[in-house]
Amino acid sequence: MKSYMARPKEVERKWYVIDAEGKTLGRLAAEISRLLRGKNKPQYTPHVDVGDFVVVVNAEKVEVSGRKAEQKVYRWHTGYPGGLRERSYRQMLQKKPEEILRQAVRGMMPKTRLARRQLRKLKIYAGPEHPHAGQTPEPYEVR
């Protein structure tokens, strides 16, 4: 019996739309990363991009549990001396609500070139509108 290996030309990609309103950040990010990697498909192959496109709407209405809304801090370095910057969860929610979910999904993906390519298939929008109606995305219900 031979093992099946998917080929990039054979892969059929779907478009899914996920409504993030009222969803928990970590659980939502885990499900999105599964879809991006293609782990929900029987032809999943670890070294081939078999994942689907994911459009997330209402990213500003995602929820966090416990006291994370007050305690969670996002840090990054600008590359200049003394360039360590930080923003609280609430500040990020006001300035860049899409970036909260993008960073959570990125943290759940492997740290490889393939994963960086797969992250390009993630489209996140703060409000309920998105410009991908032409691709006819299917609604996806996160458990």
Beta strands, then each sheet from edge to edge (+ up, - down):
strand 1: 15-19
strand 2: 53-57
strand 3: 73-77
strand 4: 84-88
strand 5: 122-124
strand 6: 138-139
sheet 1: 5+ 2+ 1+ 6+
sheet 2: 3+ 4-
end
